[in-house]
Amino acid sequence: MTGYYDLVLGLIPVALVGITAALSVVGISLLTAIPISAGVAIGIMGHAMFVNGPIDTAEETPVTRQRQQTE
């Protein structure tokens, strides 16, 4: 079963190669197209790490662990 992080791992090279190729076909030089596509790939990785970060279960987060200790 393909999950979110499997898609992220697949999108990284697609963004690097695909966007670079598309921008170069449009007429943008490689020296400009590669950093733009790398920025998109970094954005995908940042989203996977910080916006939709991996969490095992809700009971193992530091906030819930602190709440359990105070109760």
Secondary structure, DSSP 8 states (H G I E B T S, - for coil): ---HHHHHHHHHHHIIIIIHHHHHHHT--HHHHHHHHHHHHHHHHHIIIIIS---S-GGGSHHHHHHHHH-
